[in-house]
Amino acid sequence: MEFIRDIVCQVYFDGKSSEKIFNLLNLYLPKHEPLNLDYTYRPDSEKGFESNKEMIDYFVDTDHVNQTFYWGQYVDNPDRIWLAPI
């Protein structure tokens, strides 16, 4: 029998904001890998994003668009924490 020891923890805020996302990343995963800029596109366009901040801002500020982002950190992360704020 295999035991999975993953723990999922969700944190609910009163609203979405890029600032909260980046604060959590810097707190829990200060050496996180940035997202690939082709991670996702705008639903109404195939135009790519110029930066991680632009990508996160778009999905935070655009109503009725859902996207989940996952960040990991492969060094100095003995508890294997992953963050998926959106």
N, C-alpha and C positions, 0 to 999 in steps of 0.2 A: 504494500500500500504506500502511495506517495502522499506526502503532506506538503501542501503549498503554504508557505509562510508569508505570503504577501499581505500587506495591510493597506487598505484603501481608506484614506482620510479625506473628507470633503469639508471645505471651509466656505461658509456662505457669507457674503457681504451684502450690504444694502444696495449695491449697484456695481456695475462693471466699470473698471477703469484700468487704463494701461499702467498708471502709477502703482496701483495695488499689485498688479501682476509682476512688474519689475521689482518691487519691494520684496515680494515673496521669493522670487528667484534669487535675488541678492542675499536674502537671509538664509535660505535653506540650501541653495545650490550656487554659491558664489563663483564656482568655476564651471558653470553649465556650458554645454555646447550650444552655440546659436543654431537657430532653425535654418535649414536650407531655404534659400529664397524661392525655390520652386515647390516648397511644402504645400502651398495652396494658391489659388488664384481668386480674383473677384468673381462671384457667380455670374455676373453679367458681362464678363470680359475675360480674355486670356492674358491681359496685361499683367506682367509680373510686378513684384514689389521690389523697391530699392533697398529696404532694410527690414530688420526684424521689428523695429518700432513702427514703421509704416504699416506692416502686416497686422500687428496687434491692434494698432489704432483703428484700422479699417473695420475689423470685426467687433471691436468694442463699441465703436461709434455708429455702426450700421444696424438699424432695427431689422428684426425678422430674418437675420442671417445667423446660422449656427455653424460653429467650427470648433473643434477641439484641438488643442495644442498640447504636446507632451515634451517635457524637457528632462534630460537625464544628465548625470555627471559621472564620468568614468574614473576620475581621480579624486582622492580624499573624500570618498562617499561610502564608508564602510557599511552603512545601513541601507544602501541602495535605494535612496529616496528618488522618486520621480515626481514631477510636478505637472499637473494638467489643469490649469485654472480656467480654461474656457471650454 
